[in-house]
Amino acid sequence: MNKNTKIVLALLAFGLILSCKESAESREAASDYSLAESADSTSVISSSAAVENKNSNRKFVRTADIKFKVKNVAKSTYVIEDATTKFGGFVTFTKLESNIYSVDKTKVSQDSTLVTTKYKVDNNITIRVPNTKMDTVIKTIAKQIHFLDYRIIKADDVSLQMLSNELAQKRSNSSEKRLENAIDLKGKKLNQVVKAEETLDAKKEQNDASKMQNLALQDQVNFSTLTLNIYQDESIKQEMVANEKSINAYRPNIGLQIWDSVKTGWFMLEHIIAFVVVLWPFALIGFLGFLGYKKFLKK
């Protein structure tokens, strides 16, 4: 085997290695793309983030923010709403709308025009579902995904915050009881009673605030919040509409226009004659002046 043959074989082997590497990279890229595009995206958007252990005392507020493309926004919206109700949740917000990008009008005949509208349908939905059913609802929604843009799932541990509110509530209850006893036993002067009552009211307000905060947190723990932004490919709608008649279609014929002109001229003549008749006092005065002038001129 000569030297040139060895060089050719080496180049062929190097080219084969490069082609295999590129093929592997393309398969990997295709796999990544299909992961986002796959209709079965359950494994992509589902999550076990902060799923509470039955024996755990931790409390998590779980939220999810997901944006994805669907084949038909209206149909997917109905599926999502039905799944939410099925698993004990409820819809708190939904905004289904068509965003128009362009409207083109093409005249196809004397009486008809083709209107082409390009638009995109999307919907912003906010739902709340039981915390234990969040993953189940997400897996049901995943069947509608045609392309996944992003998925954000958060779990905030509020155990210490709830405990702090409970301790504050207990302290406030104890303080309220002491104040009530002091008012009943020692509050004899009006000023002392009024100040004590004001302090008691402030303590009760603090107690109520801590209680309301805990109730709000417990509600967020019990029901997870999902914010969904769904959209579909740009759509085109074409419809044929009737053209509006031009104003020229309502113009009278030439004969009617001539007759109208004759009448208009006659009316103008009447106005002129009437105007001249109105000036008869000036004509009379001028005539009398002329007669007087001739008479005195002769003298």
Sequence and secondary structure as in RCSB ss.txt:
>XXXX:A:sequence
MNKNTKIVLALLAFGLILSCKESAESREAASDYSLAESADSTSVISSSAAVENKNSNRKFVRTADIKFKVKNVAK
STYVIEDATTKFGGFVTFTKLESNIYSVDKTKVSQDSTLVTTKYKVDNNITIRVPNTKMDTVIKTIAKQIHFLDY
RIIKADDVSLQMLSNELAQKRSNSSEKRLENAIDLKGKKLNQVVKAEETLDAKKEQNDASKMQNLALQDQVNFST
LTLNIYQDESIKQEMVANEKSINAYRPNIGLQIWDSVKTGWFMLEHIIAFVVVLWPFALIGFLGFLGYKKFLKK
>XXXX:A:secstr
  HHHHHHHHHHHHHHHHHHHHHHHHHHHHHHHHHHH S  HHHH   TT   TT    EEEEEEEEEE S HHH
HHHHHHHHHHHTT EEEEEEEEEEEEEEEEEE SSSEEEEEEEEEEEEEEEEEEEGGGHHHHHHHHHTT SEEEE
EEEEEEE HHHHHHHHHHHHHHHHHHHHHHHHHHHH  SHHHHHHHHHHHHHHHHHHHHHHHHHHHHHHHHHEEE
EEEEEE   EEEEEEEE    GGGG   HHHHHHHHHHHHHHHHHHHHHHHHHTHHHHHHHHHHHHHHHHHHH 
